[in-house]
Amino acid sequence: MSPRSACVGFSSRSEDGYRVNKNIRDMCIFAQHNVLSDPPFSQMDLICCRNLLIYLEPVLQKKIIALFHYALRPNGFLVLGSSEGIGTLGNLFALDDRASKIFTKKAAAARPAVSFSLNKYTGQSDRAGTTIRPAPKQPDTNWNYIEAQKEFDRRLLSQFAPAAVFVNEDLEVVHSRGRIDRYLKLAPGRASLSLLKMAREGLLFELRNALNRAKKGGLPVRKQRVQVKNGNAAAPDEIDVEIIPVPVANTKETYFMIVFTDAPPSLKKRPASLPSSAAAARQAELENRRSLKLEQELAATKEYLHSLIENQEATNEELQSANEEILSSNEELQSTNEELETSKEELQSTNEELSTVNDELRSRNIEVTQINNDFSNLLASVNIGIVMLGGDLTIRRFTPPAQKIFGLIPTDVGRPFANMNPIIEGADLQSLIVGVMENLTSVEREVHARDGNSYFIQILPYRTLENRIDGVILVVIDTHLRADEGLRRDSGQTRLYASGLIEGAREYSLVLDDQLRVRAASPTFYAAFGLDPALAANTPLPHFGHGQWDLPALRKAFDSVLHDGPPSVQLDFEQDLAHLGPKHFHLTVNRAESPESRLLVLWFQDMSAKAELEGALRNQAEILDLFHDAVLLRDLDNHIRFWNQSARTLYGYSPEDAFGKNSHDLLKTHFPVSADSADSAVRTRGLWEGQVVQTTRTGKTVRVFSRWGLIRGHDSSAAILEINRELTPPNV
């Protein structure tokens, strides 16, 4: 039967589903009910109370079961949970279905005492506070015919009716009539109404046998001349016992009425002076009667034993069934216990993992807090202007000196840098920043401010630990030495020293006076070249490392910058250093003015990895010379580093003539787009291709298809490999 068909006739369709019809709702009462304190309902057909009694003490369980017995109508049903039962109150309910725990109400001998938590008012109080008690009810003294008949029946039964008892299926006395003390008596110990415990000596065996026969057959059973000992009498009394099954209307129970009567007297006593033959006949008759009685007792014993065996077998079957249920429950409990153990182990493992993660997070938080504190103190102590920008060119951090130069306030963190109003003139900082982000190379400029000061500004890419570009760093140094007075002091040039501190992660910085003596240097410079800062101070640079820095190219560059030459010179040189081995450096020499003398600010950039990349390509020159296309290698500044034979044939320049030259200027390259767009494309995407027009050494123009590829080294250095193929055939 589907749920939809079950709803037909009993419910109506609504927006949320089905609604039970009103005639059925009127038959139901929904109310909050406290089963322990509220008065129970009455005349109920069914009470379903599942999984409630298991949470209560035995005393409360007995009270609730008695209340259920009171509330049910005769032959009503009680449904309990699978783990619940009626306990010792088997006289109130009979088991109807063991598996489903369904019980049927019994008609008890006496209604169990139940107590309701109702307010008992013994009287009413008037407004003055005095208690007004109701007048006692006057007994009804009317005497009518029905009451007279009841009294007549009572006296008749008490005087002339035989002694009888009324017992239920459990053989407990429900009611009695007449004097039954000759046949039944209370057993010593705890009071019990069990018929078998109350039977006098000699009656128990016959009574039990007769009850078993009456239960089986459902017919009256009569036992005659049962000998029962009555008190201290010498001879036992002979009685007749009749057991009559009595079905009770409206119940499934069967009651038994047991009637006790005195046996009729034996043969009358004969005179003593009987003939010997008559005495012998009398003796034989007595023997026959005794034998017959013994045979009857033996047959009754056999029948009783047979019934005991049947009851024992039925009990064994019930015990076996109960044992199987217990074993099944035990297996289920064991399985549940194993699942709980597994869940407990999983929870313990999860707790341990969470504890480990919490410890790691706590340690990381401590490290991050310490790093933030160190970094904040470092930025606060550096006396140069530093601004850090994010990938979206918004301000992340800045030092106090940068506030004056760029016009910043603490609330500018997170704002776009383009909205700032720096005091620097003559430099498009926004374009320089965008160029550094696209080209991945640093930019250095000397700029002037509106207040008349000169600044040296350097813009570098912001690299993460994963070597990913995530913004730029702006470093501004006052070239007129406003931060400190006197590079003549050994500890001078704090701002330049801080610049070396910032650049120490990638470059080595050094400050020399006009006598080429060391005035300041970055820690990375001292560490890389194995110098002691105390010993290196005021020492001429040519004296370092037994004269290994006394190079003609360096002296020429220093003289040019010091003696009214260009303010900045760049050059490449190679040197075999004791601590670093053979190295290829790119050196930038800048001039700085002070009241005492001119200073030289040197930045060394290690180009060894880049040189190794170029050297590896040169080692493949023989292979590249076999190409019919012109192949040239140039750095990111477009300076030619390699030139194959096909390029020599196409353009007319030898490798010696082309090396170090700017490829765009040498070949007078004309692009379909701007040269900056092509350079930006190869730096960001790693590849560019297109048709260009170039000029050879003889002045002839050629149209070539050019393909550029970006090649990166292990230390983030990069170069551009350019392959050109001529599109127009050569002139004959």
ZATOR-392800 format. One record per residue (C-alpha): residue number from 1; x, y, z negated. Coordinates in steps of 0.5 Angstrom, whole numbers, plus 500, padded with zeros to 3 digits. Layout:
residues N
nr	X	Y	Z
NUM	X	Y	Z
...
***
This chain:
residues 732
nr	X	Y	Z
1	500	500	500
2	503	506	502
3	503	513	498
4	499	516	503
5	494	511	503
6	494	511	495
7	492	518	495
8	486	517	499
9	480	518	495
10	483	520	489
11	487	527	491
12	486	532	496
13	491	536	501
14	494	542	498
15	500	547	500
16	505	543	496
17	503	536	497
18	497	532	494
19	492	535	488
20	489	530	484
21	481	530	484
22	477	534	479
23	473	528	476
24	480	524	475
25	483	530	472
26	477	531	467
27	478	524	465
28	485	525	462
29	487	529	456
30	494	532	456
31	496	535	450
32	503	535	445
33	502	530	440
34	507	528	434
35	506	521	433
36	508	521	426
37	504	527	423
38	498	528	428
39	492	524	427
40	491	518	433
41	486	518	438
42	481	512	437
43	478	507	441
44	483	507	446
45	484	501	452
46	492	502	453
47	498	505	449
48	504	506	453
49	510	508	448
50	517	506	452
51	524	507	449
52	521	511	443
53	522	506	437
54	529	504	438
55	531	511	436
56	527	511	429
57	528	507	423
58	524	501	421
59	520	504	416
60	518	509	421
61	517	504	426
62	512	500	422
63	508	506	421
64	507	508	428
65	505	501	430
66	500	501	424
67	497	507	427
68	497	504	434
69	493	498	431
70	488	503	429
71	488	507	435
72	486	501	440
73	480	498	441
74	479	491	440
75	483	487	445
76	487	493	447
77	494	493	450
78	500	496	447
79	506	497	452
80	513	497	449
81	520	498	452
82	524	492	454
83	529	493	448
84	523	494	443
85	518	490	439
86	513	490	433
87	518	487	428
88	515	484	422
89	508	486	424
90	506	480	428
91	499	480	424
92	497	486	428
93	499	484	435
94	499	478	439
95	504	477	445
96	501	477	452
97	507	478	457
98	514	477	454
99	518	480	460
100	514	486	460
101	513	487	453
102	505	487	453
103	502	486	446
104	494	485	445
105	491	488	439
106	489	482	433
107	483	483	429
108	487	483	422
109	484	481	416
110	485	488	413
111	486	494	416
112	493	497	415
113	493	503	411
114	495	509	415
115	496	516	413
116	495	522	417
117	498	529	416
118	491	533	415
119	490	538	410
120	486	536	404
121	482	541	401
122	479	539	394
123	475	546	394
124	474	553	397
125	476	559	393
126	472	565	393
127	474	572	394
128	476	573	386
129	480	567	387
130	476	562	383
131	476	555	386
132	469	553	388
133	468	545	388
134	463	542	392
135	458	538	387
136	459	531	387
137	454	527	391
138	449	523	388
139	448	516	389
140	442	513	393
141	438	509	388
142	433	507	393
143	432	500	393
144	430	497	400
145	428	490	403
146	435	489	407
147	439	490	401
148	435	485	397
149	436	480	402
150	444	482	402
151	444	480	395
152	440	474	396
153	445	471	401
154	451	473	397
155	448	469	391
156	446	463	395
157	453	463	398
158	456	464	391
159	452	458	388
160	451	453	393
161	455	454	399
162	461	449	399
163	468	452	398
164	471	455	405
165	476	459	408
166	477	463	414
167	484	463	417
168	487	466	424
169	492	463	429
170	498	464	424
171	494	460	419
172	493	466	414
173	487	467	410
174	483	472	412
175	477	471	408
176	474	466	403
177	468	463	400
178	466	459	394
179	471	457	389
180	477	455	393
181	482	454	387
182	481	447	386
183	484	446	393
184	489	452	394
185	493	456	390
186	498	462	390
187	505	459	391
188	511	462	386
189	515	468	389
190	513	473	393
191	505	473	395
192	503	470	401
193	496	468	404
194	499	463	408
195	494	457	408
196	500	452	408
197	504	455	403
198	497	455	398
199	495	448	399
200	495	444	393
201	499	437	393
202	497	432	397
203	493	437	402
204	498	440	406
205	500	434	410
206	492	432	412
207	491	439	413
208	497	441	417
209	495	435	422
210	488	437	422
211	489	444	424
212	494	441	430
213	489	437	432
214	483	443	432
215	488	447	436
216	489	442	441
217	482	440	442
218	479	446	440
219	474	442	437
220	472	441	430
221	476	436	426
222	474	432	419
223	478	429	414
224	475	424	409
225	477	422	402
226	483	426	402
227	486	425	395
228	488	432	392
229	492	433	385
230	488	438	381
231	492	441	375
232	494	436	370
233	488	431	372
234	491	424	371
235	487	421	378
236	487	425	384
237	480	428	387
238	478	426	393
239	475	431	398
240	473	432	405
241	476	437	409
242	473	440	416
243	476	444	420
244	472	448	425
245	475	453	431
246	471	459	431
247	472	464	437
248	471	471	436
249	467	475	441
250	471	481	445
251	478	478	443
252	482	473	445
253	484	470	438
254	481	463	435
255	480	463	428
256	479	457	424
257	474	456	418
258	476	450	413
259	471	447	409
260	472	443	403
261	467	439	400
262	467	433	395
263	468	426	398
264	461	422	396
265	462	417	390
266	465	410	391
267	461	403	390
268	458	403	383
269	461	400	377
270	460	393	376
271	459	389	370
272	465	386	367
273	463	380	366
274	463	378	374
275	464	371	376
276	471	370	378
277	469	369	386
278	466	376	386
279	472	379	382
280	476	376	388
281	472	379	393
282	472	385	390
283	480	385	389
284	480	383	397
285	476	389	399
286	480	394	395
287	486	391	398
288	483	392	405
289	481	399	404
290	488	400	401
291	491	397	408
292	486	401	412
293	488	408	408
294	495	406	409
295	494	405	417
296	490	411	417
297	496	415	414
298	501	412	418
299	497	414	425
300	496	421	422
301	503	421	421
302	505	419	428
303	500	424	430
304	503	429	426
305	510	427	428
306	508	427	435
307	506	434	435
308	512	437	431
309	516	434	437
310	512	438	442
311	512	444	438
312	520	443	437
313	520	442	445
314	516	448	446
315	521	452	441
316	527	450	444
317	525	452	451
318	523	459	448
319	530	459	445
320	533	457	451
321	529	462	455
322	531	467	449
323	538	465	450
324	539	466	457
325	536	473	456
326	541	474	451
327	547	472	456
328	544	476	461
329	544	482	457
330	551	480	454
331	553	480	461
332	550	487	463
333	553	490	457
334	560	487	458
335	559	490	465
336	557	497	463
337	563	496	458
338	568	495	463
339	565	501	467
340	565	505	461
341	572	503	460
342	574	505	467
343	570	512	467
344	574	513	460
345	581	511	464
346	579	516	470
347	577	521	465
348	584	521	461
349	587	521	468
350	584	527	470
351	585	530	463
352	592	529	464
353	592	532	471
354	589	538	468
355	593	539	463
356	599	538	467
357	596	543	472
358	595	548	466
359	602	547	464
360	604	549	471
361	600	555	472
362	602	557	465
363	609	557	467
364	608	560	474
365	604	566	470
366	610	567	466
367	615	567	471
368	610	571	476
369	609	576	470
370	617	576	468
371	618	577	476
372	613	583	476
373	616	586	470
374	623	586	473
375	621	588	479
376	617	594	476
377	623	596	472
378	628	595	478
379	624	600	482
380	623	605	477
381	631	605	475
382	633	606	483
383	634	613	484
384	633	613	492
385	626	613	495
386	623	606	497
387	616	605	500
388	614	598	502
389	608	597	507
390	604	591	508
391	602	588	515
392	597	593	516
393	601	599	514
394	598	600	507
395	602	602	502
396	604	597	497
397	609	600	492
398	614	606	492
399	619	609	487
400	619	615	484
401	624	619	488
402	619	617	494
403	613	621	491
404	617	627	493
405	619	625	500
406	613	622	502
407	608	626	498
408	605	620	494
409	601	619	488
410	600	613	484
411	593	612	487
412	595	612	494
413	597	605	493
414	593	601	498
415	592	607	503
416	594	607	510
417	601	610	510
418	599	614	517
419	595	619	512
420	601	621	508
421	604	628	509
422	611	627	508
423	616	633	508
424	621	630	514
425	621	633	520
426	623	631	527
427	621	624	527
428	615	620	528
429	615	615	523
430	609	612	525
431	612	610	532
432	618	608	528
433	615	603	524
434	610	600	529
435	617	599	533
436	620	595	527
437	614	591	527
438	614	589	534
439	622	588	535
440	623	585	528
441	630	590	528
442	632	595	523
443	632	602	525
444	636	608	522
445	636	615	523
446	638	622	520
447	632	626	519
448	631	633	516
449	626	636	511
450	622	642	511
451	626	644	504
452	632	644	508
453	635	637	506
454	638	632	510
455	636	625	509
456	638	618	512
457	632	614	513
458	632	606	515
459	626	602	516
460	627	594	516
461	622	589	517
462	619	586	510
463	621	578	511
464	617	573	506
465	621	567	503
466	618	563	509
467	621	568	514
468	615	571	516
469	614	579	517
470	609	582	513
471	610	589	513
472	616	594	513
473	621	597	508
474	623	605	508
475	629	607	505
476	631	614	504
477	638	617	502
478	639	624	501
479	646	625	505
480	647	632	501
481	648	628	495
482	643	631	491
483	642	625	487
484	649	625	483
485	654	630	483
486	661	628	485
487	663	622	489
488	670	624	486
489	667	620	479
490	669	613	480
491	661	611	478
492	659	616	483
493	654	615	489
494	648	612	485
495	643	613	491
496	648	610	496
497	650	604	491
498	642	603	490
499	642	603	498
500	647	597	498
501	643	594	492
502	637	594	497
503	640	592	503
504	644	586	499
505	640	581	501
506	642	581	509
507	648	586	509
508	654	588	506
509	655	596	504
510	661	600	503
511	663	607	501
512	670	610	503
513	672	617	502
514	677	621	507
515	683	617	505
516	679	611	506
517	679	609	499
518	673	605	496
519	668	609	492
520	662	604	492
521	660	598	494
522	654	593	494
523	655	587	489
524	654	582	496
525	660	586	499
526	664	584	493
527	662	577	492
528	663	575	500
529	670	578	500
530	672	575	494
531	674	582	491
532	674	585	483
533	670	591	483
534	674	594	477
535	681	593	482
536	677	595	488
537	675	602	486
538	680	607	489
539	684	602	493
540	685	604	500
541	681	599	505
542	687	597	509
543	690	594	503
544	685	589	502
545	687	582	503
546	694	583	505
547	692	588	510
548	687	584	514
549	682	590	514
550	688	594	517
551	685	594	524
552	686	599	530
553	679	599	532
554	677	600	525
555	682	606	524
556	680	609	531
557	672	609	529
558	674	612	522
559	678	617	525
560	673	619	530
561	667	620	525
562	671	623	520
563	674	629	524
564	668	632	527
565	666	626	532
566	660	623	532
567	656	622	525
568	655	615	527
569	659	610	530
570	658	602	532
571	662	597	534
572	663	589	534
573	670	586	531
574	672	579	529
575	676	577	523
576	679	571	520
577	677	572	512
578	680	568	507
579	674	567	503
580	669	567	509
581	673	564	515
582	672	567	522
583	667	572	522
584	664	576	527
585	661	583	524
586	657	589	527
587	659	595	523
588	656	601	523
589	660	607	520
590	656	614	518
591	658	620	516
592	656	624	509
593	658	630	506
594	660	632	499
595	662	639	496
596	669	635	495
597	670	631	502
598	667	627	507
599	665	620	506
600	664	614	510
601	658	610	509
602	659	603	512
603	654	597	513
604	657	590	515
605	652	586	519
606	654	578	520
607	653	577	527
608	657	570	527
609	651	566	528
610	649	570	534
611	656	569	536
612	655	562	535
613	649	562	540
614	652	566	545
615	658	561	545
616	654	555	545
617	651	559	552
618	658	560	554
619	659	553	553
620	654	551	558
621	656	556	563
622	659	551	568
623	652	548	568
624	649	555	569
625	653	557	574
626	650	551	579
627	644	555	578
628	642	558	585
629	638	564	581
630	642	569	577
631	642	568	570
632	644	573	564
633	644	573	557
634	643	579	553
635	642	581	546
636	636	585	544
637	639	592	545
638	639	589	553
639	647	589	552
640	649	583	557
641	653	577	553
642	653	572	559
643	653	573	567
644	653	567	571
645	656	566	579
646	649	567	582
647	648	573	579
648	655	576	581
649	653	574	588
650	647	577	588
651	649	584	584
652	656	584	586
653	658	585	579
654	664	581	576
655	662	578	569
656	668	582	566
657	664	589	569
658	657	587	567
659	659	584	560
660	657	589	554
661	653	594	559
662	646	595	559
663	642	591	564
664	637	596	565
665	642	601	566
666	647	597	570
667	642	594	575
668	637	600	575
669	631	596	574
670	624	598	576
671	618	595	573
672	611	594	575
673	610	596	568
674	614	600	563
675	621	597	560
676	618	598	553
677	612	594	555
678	616	588	557
679	621	588	552
680	615	588	547
681	612	582	550
682	618	578	550
683	619	580	543
684	612	578	540
685	610	572	545
686	617	570	546
687	616	570	554
688	615	575	560
689	615	574	567
690	614	579	573
691	617	582	580
692	622	588	579
693	626	592	584
694	634	592	582
695	640	595	585
696	646	592	587
697	653	594	586
698	653	597	594
699	647	601	593
700	642	595	596
701	635	594	593
702	633	587	592
703	626	585	589
704	626	579	585
705	622	575	580
706	624	575	573
707	623	571	567
708	625	572	560
709	625	568	554
710	627	569	547
711	632	565	544
712	633	565	536
713	639	562	532
714	639	559	525
715	640	566	521
716	634	569	525
717	638	572	530
718	636	573	537
719	638	574	544
720	634	574	551
721	635	569	557
722	634	572	563
723	633	568	570
724	632	572	577
725	630	569	583
726	631	574	590
727	624	574	593
728	626	578	600
729	632	574	604
730	638	578	605
731	640	582	610
732	644	579	616
***
